[in-house]
């Protein structure tokens, strides 16, 4: 019998009141998954204006509606 099967059998025999104790222990000791992605802490947002200036410099971009209208006209 595998260890997992033994654990499942033991948990199945526990009274329901102890299931939550096992759940809390599992939550406290479970390894944390890492995705490799990092996000700013809650409440902090990236500086979008600084990013735009880094990408485009001082160049002024056309109004987005005008660009969308032009693209739509090309599709007709």
Order of alpha helices (4+ residues) and beta strands (2+ residues): alpha-alpha-alpha-alpha
